[in-house]
Amino acid sequence: MFLIKDFKGFTLFEKIFFGLYFLAQIGIIIYFYEPGKKIDWINIISSITMILSLIMSAKGRLSTFVYGLIAIPLYAWISYKNGLYGEVGLQFVFITFQFIGFYVWMSNRHSNHLTDDPEVKDVDTKGLERNQWLITIATTIVAYIIISSSLVLLHAKQPFVDSINVCLNLVGQTLMTLRFKEQWFFWIAVNIVSIILWIRSMYIGDGKLDPTGISMAVMWFAALINCGIGYYNWKKLQIHTQS
């Protein structure tokens, strides 16, 4: 079963990274715990499965889409409760991408050369050419204009920041699905905007720190670190694919 085998071939750093992230989320739960108050399990499951999806994406493993199918609807609900409607709409699009990505990646994989198990497979990666870069940038700008205008009409709390996040996510997800390593540049921007988005969300409300906002900000900070891992891994995978 690839869901289990996909955990093979992780470096010590990657294992420590995920372990520290898990401990950070547990620490947030303990710090904000109030006797008699229910623990927000939706928030916990969403943050853990989202990071699992991102880590598996960085490794080029097919299970990224399985964890994504769990994390995406939960994150959509959390975003809805916090008035981040651009994030909510984005997750509906992402659900479709999980099925498309699974199909595309399934047909473009090779056996991992760092493990002794031929059933552990990584995705074949590639890079954007100059004309593809121009198309990508132009598409991002047009999408931003359309989405930001729509969010203003919907009276979203943070329409302009939210729309930047949505555009970058859509482009990043498209590049990821099509197996381009340059996706990680867009994910870096996505994660920075997402951190700002959740911090602003807390202070636009009652101005108090809350476990959901902190948990989401920590999740996107971990995702930001994961981008460096992802780009490094995907460059190696591209070399392996071309050899």
Phi, psi and chi 1 to 4 in degrees:
 res  aa     phi    psi   chi1   chi2   chi3   chi4
   1 MET       -  121.9 -176.7   62.4  175.3      -
   2 PHE   -64.7  -24.2   70.0   89.8      -      -
   3 LEU   -61.8  -32.6  -77.2  176.5      -      -
   4 ILE   -86.8  -44.9  -62.4  174.8      -      -
   5 LYS   -65.1  -25.7  -69.7 -177.8  179.1  -66.5
   6 ASP   -65.0  -14.0  -85.2    1.6      -      -
   7 PHE   -84.0   -4.4  -79.4   95.0      -      -
   8 LYS   -79.6  152.3  -71.0 -172.9  175.6 -178.1
   9 GLY    83.0   13.5      -      -      -      -
  10 PHE   -81.1  141.5  -83.0   66.9      -      -
  11 THR   -77.1  165.9   65.6      -      -      -
  12 LEU   -61.3  -40.9  177.4   60.5      -      -
  13 PHE   -59.9  -44.5  174.6   80.5      -      -
  14 GLU   -63.9  -37.6  -70.1  165.7  -20.2      -
  15 LYS   -67.1  -43.1  -67.6  175.9 -177.4  177.0
  16 ILE   -65.0  -41.4  -67.1  174.1      -      -
  17 PHE   -57.2  -51.0  168.5   66.2      -      -
  18 PHE   -67.2  -38.0  180.0   72.1      -      -
  19 GLY   -61.5  -43.0      -      -      -      -
  20 LEU   -66.9  -37.4  -70.6  175.4      -      -
  21 TYR   -63.5  -44.6  169.4   76.1      -      -
  22 PHE   -60.5  -43.2 -175.0   77.4      -      -
  23 LEU   -65.2  -36.2  -70.7  175.3      -      -
  24 ALA   -63.3  -41.1      -      -      -      -
  25 GLN   -68.0  -37.7  -68.0  -67.2   -4.9      -
  26 ILE   -63.9  -41.0  -65.6  -61.7      -      -
  27 GLY   -61.5  -38.5      -      -      -      -
  28 ILE   -63.9  -42.0  -67.4  169.8      -      -
  29 ILE   -61.3  -46.4  -64.4  170.7      -      -
  30 ILE   -65.4  -42.7  -65.9  173.8      -      -
  31 TYR   -63.9  -40.3 -178.7   80.1      -      -
  32 PHE   -94.9    3.6  -75.7   98.0      -      -
  33 TYR   -67.2  135.1  175.7   72.9      -      -
  34 GLU  -124.9  124.6  -63.3  178.5   14.3      -
  35 PRO   -53.5  132.2  -26.2   36.1      -      -
  36 GLY    90.0  -11.0      -      -      -      -
  37 LYS  -100.8  136.0 -173.6  176.4 -179.5  179.3
  38 LYS   -68.6  142.2  -68.6 -176.8  178.8  179.5
  39 ILE   -76.6  136.5  -64.3  175.6      -      -
  40 ASP   -80.6   86.1 -171.2   -8.3      -      -
  41 TRP   -69.0  -29.0  -70.8  106.4      -      -
  42 ILE   -60.8  -43.6  -68.7  179.6      -      -
  43 ASN   -62.5  -44.0  177.7   31.3      -      -
  44 ILE   -64.6  -50.7  -63.7  169.8      -      -
  45 ILE   -63.5  -39.9  -63.7  172.3      -      -
  46 SER   -61.7  -47.8  173.0      -      -      -
  47 SER   -66.6  -38.2   61.8      -      -      -
  48 ILE   -70.8  -47.2  -63.9  -62.3      -      -
  49 THR   -69.0  -31.7   52.0      -      -      -
  50 MET   -64.8  -45.4 -177.0   68.7   78.4      -
  51 ILE   -66.9  -37.4  -75.9  -63.5      -      -
  52 LEU   -60.2  -42.3  -86.8  174.0      -      -
  53 SER   -62.3  -43.2  176.1      -      -      -
  54 LEU   -68.6  -39.4  -64.5  173.8      -      -
  55 ILE   -65.3  -43.1  -70.9  174.6      -      -
  56 MET   -66.4  -32.7  -70.6  -57.7  176.7      -
  57 SER   -65.4  -42.1  173.8      -      -      -
  58 ALA   -61.9  -31.2      -      -      -      -
  59 LYS   -85.6  -10.0  -64.2  -64.8  -72.5 -175.3
  60 GLY    75.3   32.5      -      -      -      -
  61 ARG  -101.5  142.0  -55.7  -74.2  167.4   82.5
  62 LEU   -62.4  -28.8 -165.3   62.4      -      -
  63 SER   -65.3  -11.2   58.5      -      -      -
  64 THR   -54.1  -35.8  179.4      -      -      -
  65 PHE   -76.8  -27.9  -60.1  107.8      -      -
  66 VAL   -70.4  -47.7  177.5      -      -      -
  67 TYR   -65.2  -31.9  -66.4  115.3      -      -
  68 GLY   -64.0  -36.6      -      -      -      -
  69 LEU   -65.4  -25.4  -76.9  173.8      -      -
  70 ILE   -83.2  -46.2  -60.0  171.2      -      -
  71 ALA   -71.2  -38.6      -      -      -      -
  72 ILE   -61.2  -52.6  -71.9  169.4      -      -
  73 PRO   -64.0  -32.6   18.7  -30.4      -      -
  74 LEU   -68.3  -42.4  -62.5  179.0      -      -
  75 TYR   -66.3  -34.0 -176.8   69.2      -      -
  76 ALA   -61.7  -42.1      -      -      -      -
  77 TRP   -65.6  -42.4  173.3 -113.0      -      -
  78 ILE   -63.3  -42.9  -66.2  170.8      -      -
  79 SER   -64.5  -39.5  -62.7      -      -      -
  80 TYR   -61.6  -44.1  173.3   75.0      -      -
  81 LYS   -64.9  -23.4  -70.2 -163.9  -59.8 -179.2
  82 ASN  -101.5   10.9  -74.6  -90.1      -      -
  83 GLY    72.8   19.3      -      -      -      -
  84 LEU   -96.1   76.5  -58.0  178.0      -      -
  85 TYR   -68.9  -28.5  -57.5  131.5      -      -
  86 GLY   -63.3  -40.6      -      -      -      -
  87 GLU   -63.2  -38.9  -69.4  -75.3  -87.1      -
  88 VAL   -62.7  -51.6  176.0      -      -      -
  89 GLY   -60.5  -36.2      -      -      -      -
  90 LEU   -61.5  -38.2 -175.6   62.9      -      -
  91 GLN   -66.9  -31.9  -55.1  -43.5  -54.3      -
  92 PHE   -63.9  -37.8  -76.7  101.4      -      -
  93 VAL   -68.8  -41.1  177.6      -      -      -
  94 PHE   -61.7  -34.1  -85.4    5.5      -      -
  95 ILE   -57.7  -44.3  -75.0  -69.8      -      -
  96 THR   -63.8  -41.0  -56.4      -      -      -
  97 PHE   -61.1  -30.6  -92.7  111.0      -      -
  98 GLN   -62.6  -40.6  -58.3  -48.5  -63.5      -
  99 PHE   -72.8  -41.2  -65.7  101.3      -      -
 100 ILE   -64.8  -46.6  -62.2  173.2      -      -
 101 GLY   -61.4  -41.8      -      -      -      -
 102 PHE   -58.8  -44.3 -170.7   94.1      -      -
 103 TYR   -65.3  -46.1  174.1   78.1      -      -
 104 VAL   -64.9  -46.9  173.1      -      -      -
 105 TRP   -66.4  -36.6  -77.7   31.3      -      -
 106 MET   -56.2  -34.4  176.4   67.2   79.6      -
 107 SER   -91.4   -0.7  -54.3      -      -      -
 108 ASN  -136.7   68.8  -63.9  -83.0      -      -
 109 ARG  -136.2  159.8  -64.2 -172.5  -59.9  158.7
 110 HIS  -136.0  158.4   60.2  -91.5      -      -
 111 SER   -66.6  137.3  -65.4      -      -      -
 112 ASN   -68.8  127.7 -177.5  -79.7      -      -
 113 HIS   -85.0   -3.6   64.4  -72.7      -      -
 114 LEU   -96.2   -4.6  -62.2  177.3      -      -
 115 THR  -121.0  164.6   68.5      -      -      -
 116 ASP   -95.5   12.2   56.1    0.2      -      -
 117 ASP  -110.8  110.4 -170.1  -19.8      -      -
 118 PRO   -65.9  -14.3   24.6  -35.0      -      -
 119 GLU   -82.5   -9.8  -66.2 -174.9   16.3      -
 120 VAL   -84.5  113.1  178.1      -      -      -
 121 LYS  -122.6  144.6  -64.8 -175.1  177.1 -178.5
 122 ASP  -113.7  154.6  -61.1  -28.2      -      -
 123 VAL   -74.3  148.0   68.5      -      -      -
 124 ASP   -79.6  125.3  -61.9  -30.8      -      -
 125 THR  -111.1  164.1   66.3      -      -      -
 126 LYS  -150.2  174.2   51.8 -171.2  177.2 -179.3
 127 GLY  -120.1  154.6      -      -      -      -
 128 LEU   -73.1  139.4  -73.4  174.6      -      -
 129 GLU   -90.4  171.1  -63.6  179.3   -1.8      -
 130 ARG   -57.8  -47.2 -180.0  178.5  -61.5  178.3
 131 ASN   -65.8  -31.4   62.6  -36.0      -      -
 132 GLN   -70.3  -33.5  -66.8  172.4  -40.9      -
 133 TRP   -63.2  -44.9 -100.0  117.5      -      -
 134 LEU   -61.8  -42.4  -66.3  174.4      -      -
 135 ILE   -64.1  -41.5  -66.3  172.5      -      -
 136 THR   -63.0  -45.7  -59.9      -      -      -
 137 ILE   -65.7  -44.4  -66.6  171.7      -      -
 138 ALA   -62.7  -41.7      -      -      -      -
 139 THR   -63.4  -39.7  -58.6      -      -      -
 140 THR   -62.6  -43.7  -56.0      -      -      -
 141 ILE   -64.1  -46.4  -65.6  172.0      -      -
 142 VAL   -62.9  -43.0  172.3      -      -      -
 143 ALA   -62.7  -38.6      -      -      -      -
 144 TYR   -63.0  -44.0  172.7   75.3      -      -
 145 ILE   -61.5  -43.7  -65.4  171.7      -      -
 146 ILE   -68.4  -46.4  -65.1  172.5      -      -
 147 ILE   -70.6  -41.4  -66.3  170.8      -      -
 148 SER   -63.9  -38.9   60.2      -      -      -
 149 SER   -63.7  -39.6  -60.3      -      -      -
 150 SER   -67.0  -40.8  -60.0      -      -      -
 151 LEU   -69.6  -31.6  -68.7 -179.8      -      -
 152 VAL   -63.4  -42.6  168.4      -      -      -
 153 LEU   -66.5  -29.2  -67.0  175.1      -      -
 154 LEU   -85.9   -0.8  -70.4  171.3      -      -
 155 HIS    59.0   41.2  -56.1  -68.3      -      -
 156 ALA   -65.6  153.9      -      -      -      -
 157 LYS   -65.1  -40.2  -72.5 -176.3  177.5  179.8
 158 GLN  -132.3   68.1  -55.4  179.4   62.9      -
 159 PRO   -59.7  -39.6   23.9  -35.4      -      -
 160 PHE   -79.2  -41.4  -60.0  108.5      -      -
 161 VAL   -68.4  -41.8  177.8      -      -      -
 162 ASP   -60.9  -41.8 -152.9   -5.2      -      -
 163 SER   -69.5  -34.5   56.2      -      -      -
 164 ILE   -60.3  -45.0  -68.7  174.3      -      -
 165 ASN   -61.3  -44.0 -162.7   41.0      -      -
 166 VAL   -62.9  -46.6  170.5      -      -      -
 167 CYS   -61.2  -48.1  -68.5      -      -      -
 168 LEU   -63.3  -38.1  -67.4  172.7      -      -
 169 ASN   -63.1  -45.3  -93.6  -74.6      -      -
 170 LEU   -62.2  -44.0  -72.8  173.9      -      -
 171 VAL   -67.3  -44.9  175.2      -      -      -
 172 GLY   -60.7  -43.3      -      -      -      -
 173 GLN   -66.5  -38.0 -175.4   66.7   51.1      -
 174 THR   -64.0  -45.9  -59.2      -      -      -
 175 LEU   -64.5  -36.7  -66.8  177.7      -      -
 176 MET   -64.1  -46.0  170.3 -171.1  168.1      -
 177 THR   -60.8  -38.7  -59.1      -      -      -
 178 LEU   -85.4    1.1  -62.5  176.3      -      -
 179 ARG    75.8   28.9  -58.2  177.9  -70.9  109.9
 180 PHE   -89.7  132.0  -72.6  105.8      -      -
 181 LYS   -69.6  -21.2   71.5  176.8 -173.5  -60.1
 182 GLU   -67.8   -9.0  -73.5   79.2    8.4      -
 183 GLN   -51.4  -33.0   59.8  160.7  -51.5      -
 184 TRP   -68.0  -25.3  -63.8  106.6      -      -
 185 PHE   -65.9  -39.7  -61.9  138.0      -      -
 186 PHE   -72.2  -35.9  -72.0   86.7      -      -
 187 TRP   -67.1  -33.3  -69.9  134.2      -      -
 188 ILE   -60.1  -47.5  -72.0  172.1      -      -
 189 ALA   -63.6  -40.8      -      -      -      -
 190 VAL   -58.0  -46.2  163.9      -      -      -
 191 ASN   -67.4  -38.5  -64.2  -33.0      -      -
 192 ILE   -63.7  -45.9  -67.8  173.2      -      -
 193 VAL   -64.3  -39.9  173.5      -      -      -
 194 SER   -64.2  -39.5  -65.3      -      -      -
 195 ILE   -61.2  -46.6  -67.4  168.9      -      -
 196 ILE   -61.9  -41.0  -64.8  171.4      -      -
 197 LEU   -59.8  -45.6 -162.1   64.3      -      -
 198 TRP   -75.9  -34.5  -79.4  101.4      -      -
 199 ILE   -66.2  -44.0  -67.9  175.5      -      -
 200 ARG   -63.7  -36.3  -80.1  172.6   54.5   86.7
 201 SER   -60.1  -38.0  178.4      -      -      -
 202 MET   -67.5  -41.8  -75.0 -174.1  -74.9      -
 203 TYR   -83.6  -21.1  -75.4   96.3      -      -
 204 ILE   -72.5  -27.1  -73.5  176.3      -      -
 205 GLY   -75.6 -114.7      -      -      -      -
 206 ASP   -94.6    2.7   54.8   13.4      -      -
 207 GLY    79.6    8.2      -      -      -      -
 208 LYS  -107.5  150.1  -64.6 -179.3 -179.9  179.1
 209 LEU   -70.5  140.9  -62.8  178.2      -      -
 210 ASP  -135.0  154.7   70.2  -87.6      -      -
 211 PRO   -60.6  -35.2   18.2  -31.0      -      -
 212 THR   -65.8  -49.1  -62.0      -      -      -
 213 GLY   -61.2  -44.6      -      -      -      -
 214 ILE   -64.2  -44.3  -66.9  -65.4      -      -
 215 SER   -61.9  -43.4  179.0      -      -      -
 216 MET   -67.6  -40.0  -67.8  -63.4  103.0      -
 217 ALA   -63.6  -41.8      -      -      -      -
 218 VAL   -64.9  -39.8  169.2      -      -      -
 219 MET   -60.1  -45.8  178.8 -177.2   78.2      -
 220 TRP   -73.5  -26.9  -70.0  118.6      -      -
 221 PHE   -67.8  -41.4 -179.5   73.8      -      -
 222 ALA   -64.1  -38.2      -      -      -      -
 223 ALA   -63.7  -34.7      -      -      -      -
 224 LEU   -63.1  -44.2 -178.7   60.1      -      -
 225 ILE   -63.8  -38.4  -62.4  174.2      -      -
 226 ASN   -62.5  -26.2 -172.9   63.4      -      -
 227 CYS   -62.6  -39.6  -73.8      -      -      -
 228 GLY   -62.6  -42.3      -      -      -      -
 229 ILE   -63.0  -43.5  -59.9  172.6      -      -
 230 GLY   -63.1  -46.0      -      -      -      -
 231 TYR   -64.4  -41.7 -174.7   72.5      -      -
 232 TYR   -60.5  -46.7  174.1   75.5      -      -
 233 ASN   -65.9  -41.9  -74.6  -22.0      -      -
 234 TRP   -70.5  -29.3  -82.6   54.9      -      -
 235 LYS   -65.0  -40.9  -79.3 -167.0   68.7  175.2
 236 LYS   -66.8  -40.3  -69.0 -162.6  -59.7 -178.2
 237 LEU   -64.7  -35.3  -70.0  175.0      -      -
 238 GLN   -65.5  -41.7 -176.4 -178.9    8.6      -
 239 ILE   -62.2  -41.7  -66.4  172.7      -      -
 240 HIS   -66.1  -38.2 -176.1   83.3      -      -
 241 THR   -65.3  -38.8  -60.0      -      -      -
 242 GLN   -79.5  -18.9  -65.9  172.7  -19.3      -
 243 SER   -81.3      -   61.9      -      -      -
